[in-house]
Amino acid sequence: MKRVLGAFLSRTSAATAARKDGEADGALALQLVRAFEDHGSGWFWQTDRQGRITYLTAKVSADVCENEEAAVGAMLTDLFRMDENSPDSERSLAFHLTSRTGFTNYSVRGARHGVERWWSISGRPVFDHLGHFQGFCGSGSDLSEQRRAEAEIQRLAMFDALTGLANRQRMRLSLDQMLSINGLASYRATTLLLLDLDRFKAVNDTLGHQTGDALLKQVSQRLTRAVGDKGLVGRLGGDEFEVVLPGEGHQDTISEVARTIISALSHPYFIGGSSISIGCSIGVAIAPDDGGDAETLTRNADLALYAAKADGRGVHRFFRPELLAGAQGRKQLEDDLRSALAHNQFHLVYQPVVSTRDPRIVGYEALIRWDHPVRGPVSPAEFIPIAEDCGLIEEIGSWVLRTATIEAATWPDHVRVAVNVSPIQFANPALPSTVTSALARSGIAPARLELEITEGVFLTENAATERMFTSLKGLGVRLALDDFGTGYSSLGYLRNAPFDKIKIDQSFVRGAAQPGSRNAAIIRAIVTLAETLHMETTAEGVEMQDEVELIRNLGCSHIQGFVYGKPVRCEQVLQQLQTGEGEVKATGHRHSRAPRARMLRWATLRVNGASGEVRIRDLSSSGAMIDGIEFPQSALGCAVQIEMIEGEWAGATVRWARGEQAGIQFDEPFSLDRLNTPLRPSRIRKSA
C-alpha cells in the first residue's frame, strides 16, 4: 500500500511540475508575443469557424475600429479590404475563409473610412486533434512606411528631379491616355509641342553645368506660366521640353501658344550675376491628322522641330507630310552613303590656292564629291551632315586623307594639299596615327599636308584639345583655322593653338569691294591679327576680279575661289601646274555687284497714288526684279514705292521694263537679312 501511494504521489508531483513548467513556458511565450506586438511592426489575429475575430492585436484593433473591444466578434472581412491593385486580389479573403485555404502576404487596409494604414497579412486554417475546423489564425505586418516609400519612388519615376515637371515617362503615359480616349469617343484633337532651347549648350560650356541647371529651372517656371491651364508641361531631358494640349486642334490658337512660349523663354535670364539670353524652337503635330498614336505623333513633332531649327531657330513649325518624305529621303541617303565607299563612288577635286605676291598656285584644297549611281552628283552640303549624324564621317575623312596625300605625291614638291578635319575626327585620339599612316603610305613630306580645322573644335576646349594640337604639330604637318569668324566667338584659343594659317570666311569677302561695305575693315583686322601671330591668311570664296586687287592690298597672303577656277580632278591639277609653272590668271566678272537672291515673294507697289500686288523674282540690296504689272516705256525713271515688309514703304525708281517684268532701283540700300520678317497671312496664302 505504501509503495502504491508513493508511486501515486510521485506521479502527481511530476505532473504538477510539468504543469507548472508548461504554465511558465506559456507565460514566457505570451510575454514574448506581447513584447513583439507592442514594439515590433508585426501582429496576430484569430477567428472562429464563422470568420469572426476572436483575437486581434490591440494596436491594430485601435486602427480598424472605434475602440479596441469592438474588433472582437466582428467579421474579418468587415475590418479589412483587399488592395484592388494586388496581383492576388482575384481571390478575396472571403474566398479563403469559405474554402478553408491558407493565404500569404495579402495587402489590405482598414475598411473603416479614413483609415490610411496598409498591412500585409497571412493566415492558415486551424483544426483540432479530431480534424474538426476551428477557424483561422495568422499574422500581419505594417506596410504603411513601405507604401509611402513606394509612392515616393513612383512620384520620382514620373517627375523630373531638377525641375519638378512631368518627365518623359509621365508625358508618354498622359499622351497615350489622351489619344486612347479620343479613339473611343468622338473626334477630339490633341496637340503635341516639342521644344528645344537654342544656344543652351554654349551656356553649359562657358558658365558651367550648375548655371545650366539653374537656367533650366527658370525655363520650366516660365514655360509653366506661359502654358497655364491649357495643357501639360514636361521635361524630356537635357534642354528638351514637351507640351501636350488636350482638345486643341486650331492652328491659330496653337500658333499663339507657341509664340507666347518662344517670347517668354527668349527674355534675358539673370543667374549668378550674369545676364543670359537663349531662344527656343518648337515643332508641332496635331492628332489624329498627324498621328493617332504617341510614337507617330512624337516622330512628326520632332520632324517639325527639325524644320524650325533649319528655318533659323526661334520659330515654330507645324508638321507637313513633305517633312516625313524628306526624312525618309535622308534615311535612304544614309543607307546609300554606307555603301558609297565600298563601291568607289567618291572622288576628290582640288581648288587652287594662289599667292597674292605673284599669281602662282602654291597649293590645293581637297574637296570630296559623290557620284550617286541613281541620283547623280550629291552635294557635300547634303551628305556631310548626314555622315556626321550617322557616324560615317571618320571613315570618310580617313579616305579623303589617304587619297589626297597619295594624289598629291604626283605633284611638284613645293605644292601643298589641304584636307578638312571635322570636329568629330579631331576629338578622336587616333587621328595622329591616321595622319602618320597616310604620310607614310604616300611618301609626301609632312610640311606639304595642311589640316583645316574649324572653330567648332573649341566648343569643348580642354586638355585633350591641347594634346591633340601638340601631337599633330609634332608630326610636322601644317594647321589652318577654317571659316574664321563664323563659329566660336572667343579669340582666346589663338593664343595657344599652333595654327600656321587663318582662312577668312567667304561671308567677309563677298561684297567687300562694294562702296560702304565694312567687310574690308574686318578683313584688314584679321590680317593684322594673323601677322602679329606670325600666321598666313587665305581669303576664301573670291569670285570677282576687283576683289583680288582689294584683298592683295589688304595684306592677305593667299586667295582661294572661283576667280582662279573651279575645283578640278587630279589629272587637271597636273596640267595646271605644268602650264606656265603654275601661274594663273583671274577670270569671271571684273566688278562686284550686290549679292542677289532669287525668290517668289509678294509685295505691294504704289505708283502715282495707285496700289497693286506684284511678285518679287530677284532681290539685292540695291534693287529688285518684279512682275505682275505692265509698265509703259514712259515709266522709265518713274518714282515708285514698294512695301516688302508689312508697314514699311521703300522708295525706288523704275530702271527698265519689258512686258509685265520690270527692274527697280532702291533709293536706300535694303538689308537682305530682313527677309526673315513674316509676311501678312494673306500673302502667305498667295505665295503658297
C-alpha positions as CSV (number, residue, x, y, z in Angstrom):
1,M,0.0,0.0,0.0
2,K,2.8,2.3,0.9
3,R,4.5,1.5,-2.3
4,V,1.3,2.2,-4.3
5,L,0.7,5.5,-2.5
6,G,4.4,6.6,-3.0
7,A,4.2,5.9,-6.7
8,F,0.9,7.9,-7.0
9,L,2.4,10.8,-5.1
10,S,5.5,10.7,-7.3
11,R,3.4,10.8,-10.5
12,T,1.3,13.6,-9.1
13,S,4.4,15.6,-8.2
14,A,5.8,15.1,-11.7
15,A,2.5,16.1,-13.3
16,T,2.3,19.2,-11.2
17,A,5.9,20.1,-12.0
18,A,5.2,19.6,-15.7
19,R,2.1,21.7,-15.5
20,K,4.0,24.5,-13.8
21,D,6.7,24.2,-16.4
22,G,4.1,24.4,-19.1
23,E,2.4,27.4,-17.5
24,A,5.8,29.0,-17.2
25,D,6.6,28.4,-20.8
26,G,3.1,29.7,-21.8
27,A,3.6,32.8,-19.7
28,L,7.0,33.4,-21.3
29,A,5.6,32.8,-24.8
30,L,2.7,35.2,-24.1
31,Q,5.2,37.8,-22.7
32,L,7.3,37.5,-25.8
33,V,4.2,37.8,-28.1
34,R,3.1,41.0,-26.2
35,A,6.6,42.5,-26.5
36,F,6.6,41.7,-30.2
37,E,3.2,43.2,-30.7
38,D,4.0,46.3,-28.6
39,H,7.4,47.1,-30.1
40,G,7.5,45.5,-33.5
41,S,5.7,46.0,-36.7
42,G,4.1,42.6,-36.6
43,W,0.8,41.5,-35.1
44,F,-1.5,38.5,-34.8
45,W,-5.1,37.7,-35.4
46,Q,-7.5,34.7,-34.9
47,T,-11.1,33.9,-36.0
48,D,-13.7,31.3,-35.1
49,R,-15.4,28.9,-37.6
50,Q,-17.6,31.7,-39.0
51,G,-14.7,34.1,-39.6
52,R,-15.4,36.4,-36.6
53,I,-12.4,37.9,-34.8
54,T,-11.6,36.2,-31.5
55,Y,-8.2,37.8,-31.1
56,L,-6.6,40.9,-32.7
57,T,-3.5,42.7,-31.6
58,A,-4.5,45.8,-29.7
59,K,-2.7,48.4,-31.8
60,V,-4.4,47.1,-35.0
61,S,-7.8,47.0,-33.3
62,A,-7.4,50.7,-32.5
63,D,-6.8,51.4,-36.2
64,V,-9.6,49.4,-37.7
65,C,-12.3,50.0,-35.0
66,E,-13.7,52.9,-33.0
67,N,-12.4,51.1,-29.9
68,E,-10.3,48.0,-29.2
69,E,-13.1,45.8,-27.9
70,A,-15.3,46.3,-31.0
71,A,-12.9,44.2,-33.0
72,V,-13.7,41.0,-31.2
73,G,-16.8,39.5,-32.7
74,A,-16.5,41.5,-35.9
75,M,-16.1,39.7,-39.2
76,L,-12.6,39.7,-40.5
77,T,-13.9,40.8,-43.9
78,D,-15.7,43.7,-42.4
79,L,-12.5,45.0,-40.8
80,F,-10.1,44.7,-43.8
81,R,-10.5,45.1,-47.5
82,M,-8.2,43.9,-50.2
83,D,-5.9,46.1,-52.4
84,E,-7.5,46.1,-55.8
85,N,-4.1,46.5,-57.4
86,S,-2.7,43.5,-55.7
87,P,-1.9,40.6,-58.1
88,D,-3.7,38.2,-55.8
89,S,-6.8,40.3,-55.5
90,E,-8.8,38.0,-57.7
91,R,-9.1,35.7,-54.7
92,S,-10.6,37.6,-51.8
93,L,-10.4,37.0,-48.1
94,A,-13.9,35.7,-48.1
95,F,-12.9,33.0,-50.6
96,H,-10.2,31.7,-48.4
97,L,-12.3,31.8,-45.3
98,T,-15.1,29.8,-47.1
99,S,-12.8,27.4,-48.8
100,R,-10.6,27.0,-45.6
101,T,-7.4,27.5,-47.6
102,G,-4.3,29.4,-46.4
103,F,-3.0,32.6,-47.9
104,T,0.2,34.6,-47.7
105,N,1.2,38.3,-47.8
106,Y,-2.1,39.8,-48.9
107,S,-2.1,43.6,-49.0
108,V,-5.1,45.0,-47.0
109,R,-6.2,48.3,-45.5
110,G,-8.8,49.2,-42.9
111,A,-12.3,49.1,-44.2
112,R,-13.4,51.9,-41.9
113,H,-13.5,55.3,-43.7
114,G,-10.4,57.5,-43.0
115,V,-8.0,54.6,-42.2
116,E,-4.9,55.2,-44.3
117,R,-2.8,52.3,-43.0
118,W,-1.8,49.3,-45.0
119,W,-0.9,45.8,-43.8
120,S,0.3,42.6,-45.2
121,I,-1.5,39.6,-43.7
122,S,-1.1,35.8,-43.9
123,G,-3.4,33.1,-42.4
124,R,-4.0,29.4,-42.2
125,P,-6.9,27.2,-41.1
126,V,-6.8,25.6,-37.6
127,F,-8.1,22.0,-36.9
128,D,-8.4,20.2,-33.6
129,H,-7.0,16.7,-32.9
130,L,-10.1,15.1,-34.4
131,G,-9.7,17.1,-37.7
132,H,-12.6,19.5,-37.0
133,F,-12.2,23.0,-38.4
134,Q,-11.8,25.6,-35.6
135,G,-11.2,28.8,-37.5
136,F,-8.2,30.8,-38.8
137,C,-5.1,32.2,-37.2
138,G,-2.5,34.3,-38.7
139,S,-0.1,37.3,-38.6
140,G,0.4,40.6,-40.2
141,S,2.9,43.4,-40.6
142,D,2.7,47.1,-41.2
143,L,3.2,48.2,-44.9
144,S,2.4,51.9,-44.4
145,E,6.0,53.1,-44.5
146,Q,6.8,50.8,-47.4
147,R,3.7,52.1,-49.2
148,R,4.8,55.7,-48.7
149,A,8.3,54.9,-49.9
150,E,6.8,53.2,-53.0
151,A,4.6,56.2,-53.6
152,E,7.6,58.5,-53.4
153,I,9.6,56.2,-55.7
154,Q,6.6,56.3,-58.1
155,R,6.5,60.1,-57.9
156,L,10.2,60.3,-58.6
157,A,9.8,57.9,-61.5
158,M,7.1,60.2,-63.1
159,F,8.6,63.6,-62.4
160,D,11.8,65.3,-63.3
161,A,14.1,65.7,-60.3
162,L,15.6,69.0,-61.4
163,T,12.5,71.0,-62.5
164,G,9.6,69.1,-60.9
165,L,7.9,68.9,-64.2
166,A,6.5,65.6,-65.6
167,N,9.2,63.5,-67.1
168,R,9.4,61.6,-70.3
169,Q,7.5,58.5,-68.9
170,R,4.7,60.6,-67.4
171,M,4.3,62.6,-70.6
172,R,4.2,59.4,-72.6
173,L,1.5,57.9,-70.3
174,S,-0.6,61.0,-70.4
175,L,-0.3,61.3,-74.2
176,D,-1.3,57.6,-74.6
177,Q,-4.3,58.1,-72.3
178,M,-5.5,61.2,-74.2
179,L,-5.1,59.5,-77.5
180,S,-6.9,56.4,-76.4
181,I,-9.8,58.4,-75.0
182,N,-10.0,60.3,-78.4
183,G,-10.1,56.9,-80.2
184,L,-13.0,55.7,-78.2
185,A,-15.0,58.9,-78.1
186,S,-16.0,61.4,-80.8
187,Y,-13.3,63.4,-82.7
188,R,-11.2,65.5,-80.3
189,A,-7.9,66.8,-81.3
190,T,-4.7,66.6,-79.2
191,T,-1.7,68.8,-79.9
192,L,1.9,67.9,-79.1
193,L,4.6,70.6,-79.0
194,L,8.3,69.6,-78.8
195,L,10.6,72.4,-77.6
196,D,14.4,72.7,-77.9
197,L,16.4,75.5,-76.3
198,D,18.7,77.4,-78.7
199,R,22.2,78.2,-77.5
200,F,21.8,76.3,-74.3
201,K,24.9,74.2,-74.9
202,A,27.0,77.3,-75.0
203,V,25.8,78.3,-71.6
204,N,26.8,74.9,-70.2
205,D,30.2,75.1,-71.9
206,T,31.0,78.6,-70.9
207,L,29.3,79.1,-67.5
208,G,29.2,75.5,-66.2
209,H,26.6,72.9,-65.5
210,Q,25.5,74.5,-62.2
211,T,24.4,77.6,-64.1
212,G,22.9,75.4,-66.8
213,D,20.8,73.7,-64.2
214,A,19.7,77.0,-62.6
215,L,18.7,78.1,-66.1
216,L,16.6,75.0,-66.8
217,K,14.7,75.6,-63.5
218,Q,13.8,79.2,-64.6
219,V,12.9,77.9,-68.1
220,S,10.5,75.4,-66.6
221,Q,8.9,78.1,-64.4
222,R,8.4,80.4,-67.4
223,L,7.1,77.6,-69.6
224,T,4.6,76.5,-67.0
225,R,3.3,80.1,-66.7
226,A,3.1,80.5,-70.4
227,V,1.1,77.3,-70.9
228,G,-1.1,77.8,-67.8
229,D,-4.1,75.5,-67.6
230,K,-4.1,74.9,-71.3
231,G,-2.1,71.7,-71.2
232,L,0.5,69.5,-69.5
233,V,4.2,70.6,-69.4
234,G,7.1,68.2,-69.1
235,R,10.9,67.9,-69.5
236,L,12.2,65.1,-71.6
237,G,15.8,65.5,-70.6
238,G,18.7,67.9,-71.3
239,D,17.2,71.1,-72.9
240,E,14.2,69.3,-74.4
241,F,10.7,70.0,-73.2
242,E,7.2,68.9,-74.2
243,V,3.7,70.4,-74.0
244,V,0.5,68.5,-74.6
245,L,-2.6,70.5,-75.4
246,P,-5.7,68.3,-75.0
247,G,-8.8,69.1,-77.0
248,E,-6.9,71.8,-79.1
249,G,-6.5,71.5,-82.9
250,H,-6.9,75.0,-84.2
251,Q,-3.6,76.2,-85.8
252,D,-4.2,79.9,-85.0
253,T,-4.7,79.1,-81.3
254,I,-1.7,76.7,-81.3
255,S,0.4,79.4,-83.0
256,E,-0.5,81.9,-80.4
257,V,0.5,79.5,-77.6
258,A,3.8,78.7,-79.4
259,R,4.6,82.4,-79.9
260,T,3.9,83.1,-76.3
261,I,6.2,80.3,-75.2
262,I,9.0,81.5,-77.5
263,S,8.7,85.1,-76.3
264,A,8.6,84.0,-72.6
265,L,11.7,81.9,-72.9
266,S,13.6,84.4,-75.0
267,H,13.7,87.2,-72.4
268,P,17.1,87.5,-70.7
269,Y,17.8,85.4,-67.5
270,F,19.8,86.7,-64.6
271,I,21.8,84.0,-62.9
272,G,24.7,84.4,-60.6
273,G,25.3,88.0,-61.7
274,S,25.3,87.0,-65.4
275,S,22.7,88.0,-68.0
276,I,21.9,85.0,-70.2
277,S,20.0,85.1,-73.5
278,I,18.8,81.9,-75.1
279,G,16.0,81.1,-77.6
280,C,13.5,78.3,-78.3
281,S,12.4,76.4,-81.3
282,I,9.1,74.4,-81.4
283,G,7.8,71.6,-83.6
284,V,4.0,70.9,-83.6
285,A,2.0,67.8,-84.5
286,I,-1.8,67.5,-84.1
287,A,-3.6,64.3,-83.6
288,P,-5.3,62.5,-85.2
289,D,-4.3,64.1,-88.6
290,D,-0.6,63.9,-87.8
291,G,-0.7,60.6,-86.0
292,G,-3.1,58.6,-84.0
293,D,-0.6,57.1,-81.6
294,A,2.1,58.6,-79.3
295,E,5.0,57.2,-81.3
296,T,3.8,58.6,-84.6
297,L,2.8,61.9,-83.2
298,T,6.1,62.4,-81.4
299,R,8.1,61.5,-84.6
300,N,6.2,64.0,-86.6
301,A,6.5,66.8,-84.0
302,D,10.3,66.0,-84.0
303,L,10.4,66.4,-87.8
304,A,8.6,69.8,-87.4
305,L,11.1,70.8,-84.7
306,Y,13.9,69.9,-87.1
307,A,12.3,72.2,-89.7
308,A,12.0,75.0,-87.2
309,K,15.8,74.8,-86.5
310,A,16.5,74.7,-90.2
311,D,14.5,77.9,-90.7
312,G,16.7,79.9,-88.4
313,R,15.6,78.8,-84.9
314,G,13.4,80.9,-82.6
315,V,10.3,79.9,-84.6
316,H,7.6,77.2,-84.5
317,R,6.7,75.0,-87.4
318,F,3.8,72.6,-88.0
319,F,4.3,69.1,-89.3
320,R,3.8,68.7,-93.0
321,P,3.8,65.4,-94.9
322,E,6.7,66.5,-97.0
323,L,8.8,66.7,-93.9
324,L,8.4,62.9,-93.5
325,A,9.2,62.4,-97.1
326,G,12.4,64.5,-96.6
327,A,13.3,62.4,-93.5
328,Q,12.7,59.2,-95.4
329,G,14.9,60.6,-98.2
330,R,17.7,61.4,-95.7
331,K,17.4,57.9,-94.3
332,Q,17.7,56.4,-97.8
333,L,20.7,58.7,-98.5
334,E,22.2,57.5,-95.2
335,D,21.8,53.9,-96.3
336,D,23.4,54.7,-99.7
337,L,26.2,56.6,-98.0
338,R,27.2,53.4,-96.1
339,S,27.9,51.6,-99.3
340,A,29.4,54.5,-101.2
341,L,33.0,53.9,-100.1
342,A,32.8,50.2,-100.8
343,H,31.5,50.8,-104.3
344,N,34.1,53.6,-105.1
345,Q,31.5,56.3,-105.6
346,F,33.6,59.1,-104.1
347,H,36.3,61.1,-105.7
348,L,38.3,64.2,-104.9
349,V,38.5,67.6,-106.7
350,Y,41.1,70.3,-105.9
351,Q,40.6,74.0,-105.7
352,P,43.8,76.1,-106.2
353,V,45.2,78.3,-103.5
354,V,47.1,81.2,-105.1
355,S,49.7,83.5,-103.7
356,T,49.0,87.3,-103.7
357,R,52.7,88.1,-104.3
358,D,52.6,86.6,-107.7
359,P,49.6,84.7,-109.2
360,R,51.0,81.2,-108.8
361,I,49.4,78.2,-107.4
362,V,51.1,77.2,-104.1
363,G,48.6,74.5,-103.0
364,Y,45.2,73.0,-103.4
365,E,42.3,72.2,-101.1
366,A,40.9,68.7,-101.4
367,L,37.1,68.6,-101.7
368,I,35.1,65.4,-101.7
369,R,32.5,64.6,-104.4
370,W,29.9,61.8,-104.5
371,D,28.6,60.4,-107.8
372,H,25.5,58.5,-106.8
373,P,24.6,55.8,-109.3
374,V,20.9,56.9,-109.3
375,R,20.8,60.4,-108.0
376,G,23.9,61.6,-109.9
377,P,26.1,64.1,-108.1
378,V,25.2,64.7,-104.5
379,S,26.3,68.0,-102.9
380,P,28.7,67.7,-99.9
381,A,26.4,70.2,-98.1
382,E,23.7,67.4,-98.3
383,F,25.6,64.3,-97.4
384,I,28.4,65.6,-95.0
385,P,25.9,66.5,-92.2
386,I,24.3,63.0,-92.6
387,A,27.7,61.4,-92.4
388,E,28.3,63.3,-89.1
389,D,25.0,62.3,-87.7
390,C,25.2,58.6,-88.6
391,G,28.9,58.1,-87.5
392,L,30.4,57.7,-91.0
393,I,32.4,61.0,-91.1
394,E,35.6,59.5,-89.6
395,E,35.7,56.7,-92.1
396,I,35.0,59.1,-95.0
397,G,37.6,61.6,-93.5
398,S,40.2,58.9,-93.4
399,W,39.6,58.0,-97.0
400,V,39.9,61.7,-98.0
401,L,43.2,62.0,-96.1
402,R,44.7,58.8,-97.7
403,T,43.5,59.7,-101.2
404,A,44.6,63.3,-101.1
405,T,48.1,62.5,-99.9
406,I,48.5,59.7,-102.5
407,E,47.4,62.0,-105.4
408,A,49.4,65.0,-104.1
409,A,52.5,62.8,-104.2
410,T,52.4,63.1,-108.0
411,W,52.6,66.9,-107.8
412,P,55.8,69.1,-107.5
413,D,57.3,69.1,-104.1
414,H,56.5,72.7,-103.3
415,V,52.7,72.3,-103.8
416,R,50.8,71.7,-100.6
417,V,47.5,69.9,-100.2
418,A,44.8,70.9,-97.6
419,V,42.4,68.4,-96.1
420,N,39.4,69.3,-93.9
421,V,39.2,67.7,-90.5
422,S,35.8,67.6,-88.8
423,P,35.4,68.2,-85.0
424,I,34.4,64.6,-84.7
425,Q,37.7,63.4,-86.3
426,F,39.6,65.9,-84.2
427,A,38.2,64.5,-81.0
428,N,39.4,61.0,-81.8
429,P,42.7,60.3,-80.2
430,A,43.5,58.0,-83.1
431,L,43.7,61.0,-85.6
432,P,47.6,61.4,-85.3
433,S,48.0,57.7,-86.1
434,T,45.7,58.1,-89.1
435,V,47.7,61.1,-90.4
436,T,51.0,59.3,-89.8
437,S,49.8,56.3,-91.8
438,A,48.7,58.5,-94.7
439,L,52.0,60.3,-94.8
440,A,54.0,57.0,-94.7
441,R,51.8,55.4,-97.4
442,S,52.0,58.4,-99.8
443,G,55.6,59.4,-99.0
444,I,55.0,63.1,-99.1
445,A,56.7,65.5,-96.7
446,P,54.6,66.3,-93.6
447,A,55.0,70.1,-94.3
448,R,53.1,69.6,-97.6
449,L,50.0,68.4,-95.7
450,E,47.7,71.1,-94.3
451,L,44.9,70.1,-92.0
452,E,42.0,72.6,-92.0
453,I,40.2,72.7,-88.6
454,T,37.0,74.7,-87.9
455,E,36.4,76.7,-84.8
456,G,33.9,74.1,-83.7
457,V,36.7,72.0,-82.0
458,F,37.0,74.7,-79.3
459,L,33.4,74.3,-78.1
460,T,34.8,71.5,-75.9
461,E,38.2,73.0,-75.3
462,N,40.1,71.0,-72.7
463,A,43.4,69.3,-72.0
464,A,42.6,66.7,-74.7
465,T,42.3,69.5,-77.3
466,E,45.8,70.8,-76.4
467,R,47.3,67.3,-76.5
468,M,45.8,66.8,-80.0
469,F,47.3,70.1,-81.3
470,T,50.7,69.1,-79.8
471,S,50.6,65.7,-81.3
472,L,49.7,67.0,-84.8
473,K,52.3,69.7,-84.8
474,G,54.8,67.0,-83.6
475,L,54.2,65.2,-86.9
476,G,55.4,68.3,-88.8
477,V,52.1,69.0,-90.6
478,R,50.6,72.5,-91.0
479,L,47.4,73.5,-89.3
480,A,44.9,76.0,-90.7
481,L,41.9,77.6,-88.9
482,D,39.0,77.3,-91.4
483,D,36.0,79.6,-91.7
484,F,37.4,82.1,-89.3
485,G,34.8,84.4,-87.7
486,T,31.7,82.3,-88.2
487,G,31.9,79.9,-85.3
488,Y,33.2,80.1,-81.7
489,S,33.2,83.8,-80.7
490,S,36.3,83.8,-78.4
491,L,39.7,84.7,-79.7
492,G,41.4,83.3,-76.6
493,Y,42.2,79.9,-78.3
494,L,44.5,81.7,-80.8
495,R,47.0,82.3,-78.0
496,N,47.7,78.6,-77.6
497,A,46.5,76.8,-80.7
498,P,49.5,76.4,-83.1
499,F,47.9,77.5,-86.3
500,D,50.0,78.3,-89.4
501,K,47.2,79.9,-91.3
502,I,43.8,81.6,-90.8
503,K,41.3,81.2,-93.6
504,I,38.9,84.2,-93.8
505,D,35.4,83.1,-94.4
506,Q,33.8,84.0,-97.7
507,S,31.0,85.8,-96.0
508,F,33.5,88.6,-95.2
509,V,34.9,88.5,-98.8
510,R,31.6,88.9,-100.7
511,G,30.7,92.5,-101.1
512,A,34.0,93.7,-99.6
513,A,34.7,95.7,-102.8
514,Q,31.2,97.4,-102.6
515,P,31.1,101.0,-101.6
516,G,30.2,101.5,-98.0
517,S,30.9,97.8,-97.1
518,R,32.6,97.2,-93.7
519,N,33.9,93.8,-94.8
520,A,37.2,95.3,-96.0
521,A,37.9,96.7,-92.5
522,I,37.1,93.3,-90.9
523,I,39.5,91.5,-93.4
524,R,42.2,94.1,-92.6
525,A,41.7,93.5,-88.8
526,I,42.0,89.7,-89.3
527,V,45.2,90.1,-91.4
528,T,46.7,92.3,-88.8
529,L,45.9,89.8,-86.1
530,A,47.4,86.9,-88.2
531,E,50.6,88.9,-88.9
532,T,51.0,89.6,-85.2
533,L,50.8,85.9,-84.5
534,H,53.0,85.0,-87.5
535,M,50.3,83.3,-89.4
536,E,49.4,83.3,-93.1
537,T,45.9,84.3,-94.3
538,T,43.8,82.9,-97.1
539,A,40.7,84.7,-98.3
540,E,38.0,82.2,-99.3
541,G,35.2,82.5,-101.9
542,V,36.8,85.1,-104.1
543,E,34.8,85.4,-107.3
544,M,35.3,88.9,-108.7
545,Q,38.4,90.4,-110.2
546,D,38.2,93.6,-108.3
547,E,38.1,91.6,-105.0
548,V,41.5,90.1,-105.9
549,E,43.1,93.6,-106.0
550,L,41.4,94.6,-102.8
551,I,42.4,91.5,-100.9
552,R,46.0,91.9,-102.1
553,N,46.1,95.5,-100.9
554,L,44.6,94.4,-97.5
555,G,47.6,92.2,-97.0
556,C,46.2,88.7,-97.4
557,S,48.9,86.2,-98.3
558,H,46.7,83.8,-100.3
559,I,43.5,83.7,-102.3
560,Q,41.1,80.8,-103.0
561,G,37.9,80.9,-105.1
562,F,36.2,80.6,-108.4
563,V,38.1,83.7,-109.7
564,Y,41.0,81.3,-110.3
565,G,38.9,78.4,-111.5
566,K,36.6,75.7,-110.3
567,P,37.8,72.6,-108.4
568,V,39.2,70.0,-110.8
569,R,40.3,66.4,-110.8
570,C,43.9,65.3,-110.1
571,E,44.7,64.9,-113.8
572,Q,43.8,68.6,-114.5
573,V,45.8,69.7,-111.5
574,L,49.0,68.3,-113.2
575,Q,48.1,70.3,-116.3
576,Q,47.6,73.5,-114.4
577,L,50.9,73.1,-112.6
578,Q,52.7,72.4,-115.9
579,T,51.2,75.4,-117.7
580,G,53.3,78.5,-117.1
581,E,54.9,76.9,-114.0
582,G,51.6,77.1,-112.1
583,E,50.9,80.8,-113.0
584,V,47.1,81.5,-113.3
585,K,45.0,84.5,-114.4
586,A,41.9,85.8,-112.7
587,T,38.7,85.2,-114.7
588,G,35.0,86.0,-114.3
589,H,33.3,89.3,-113.6
590,R,35.6,92.3,-113.3
591,H,33.4,94.2,-110.9
592,S,31.5,93.2,-107.9
593,R,27.7,93.7,-107.7
594,A,25.4,93.4,-104.8
595,P,24.5,89.8,-103.8
596,R,21.2,88.7,-105.3
597,A,18.6,86.3,-104.0
598,R,16.0,84.6,-106.3
599,M,12.6,84.2,-104.7
600,L,8.9,84.3,-105.1
601,R,7.6,86.9,-102.6
602,W,4.5,89.1,-102.8
603,A,4.8,92.9,-102.2
604,T,2.6,96.0,-102.7
605,L,3.7,98.5,-105.3
606,R,2.4,102.1,-105.2
607,V,2.6,104.2,-108.3
608,N,1.1,107.8,-108.5
609,G,-1.2,107.0,-105.6
610,A,-2.5,103.7,-107.0
611,S,-1.5,100.4,-105.4
612,G,-1.3,96.9,-106.7
613,E,0.2,93.5,-105.8
614,V,3.4,92.4,-107.5
615,R,5.8,89.4,-107.2
616,I,9.5,89.9,-106.4
617,R,11.5,87.5,-108.5
618,D,15.1,88.7,-107.9
619,L,16.2,90.9,-105.0
620,S,19.5,92.5,-104.0
621,S,20.4,95.3,-101.6
622,S,20.2,97.8,-104.4
623,G,17.1,96.8,-106.3
624,A,14.7,94.1,-107.4
625,M,13.1,92.5,-110.4
626,I,9.3,92.4,-110.2
627,D,6.4,91.1,-112.3
628,G,2.7,91.2,-112.2
629,I,2.2,94.7,-113.5
630,E,2.8,96.2,-117.0
631,F,4.8,99.4,-117.2
632,P,4.8,101.6,-120.4
633,Q,8.2,102.7,-121.7
634,S,7.3,106.2,-120.4
635,A,7.5,104.8,-116.9
636,L,11.3,104.6,-117.1
637,G,12.7,106.9,-114.4
638,C,9.4,107.0,-112.6
639,A,9.4,107.1,-108.8
640,V,7.5,104.3,-107.0
641,Q,7.1,102.9,-103.5
642,I,7.2,99.3,-102.6
643,E,6.1,97.5,-99.4
644,M,8.2,94.3,-99.0
645,I,7.8,94.2,-95.2
646,E,4.4,94.9,-93.8
647,G,4.0,98.6,-92.7
648,E,7.4,99.7,-94.2
649,W,7.5,101.5,-97.6
650,A,10.7,101.9,-99.5
651,G,11.3,104.4,-102.3
652,A,12.6,103.2,-105.7
653,T,12.9,104.2,-109.3
654,V,11.9,102.1,-112.4
655,R,15.1,101.4,-114.4
656,W,13.8,99.0,-117.1
657,A,10.5,97.4,-118.2
658,R,9.7,94.5,-120.5
659,G,6.1,93.4,-120.6
660,E,5.0,92.6,-117.1
661,Q,8.5,92.5,-115.8
662,A,10.5,95.5,-114.5
663,G,13.6,96.4,-112.7
664,I,13.6,98.9,-109.9
665,Q,16.5,100.6,-108.0
666,F,16.0,101.4,-104.3
667,D,16.7,104.9,-103.1
668,E,18.4,103.4,-100.0
669,P,20.2,100.1,-99.6
670,F,18.0,97.2,-98.4
671,S,19.3,94.6,-96.0
672,L,18.5,91.1,-97.3
673,D,18.8,89.8,-93.7
674,R,15.4,91.4,-93.1
675,L,13.7,88.9,-95.4
676,N,13.0,86.6,-92.4
677,T,10.4,89.1,-91.3
678,P,7.0,87.4,-91.5
679,L,4.6,88.2,-94.4
680,R,1.0,89.0,-93.8
681,P,-1.2,85.9,-93.7
682,S,-2.9,86.9,-96.9
683,R,0.4,87.0,-98.7
684,I,1.5,83.6,-97.3
685,R,-1.6,82.1,-98.9
686,K,-0.9,83.8,-102.2
687,S,2.7,82.6,-102.3
688,A,1.9,79.1,-101.3
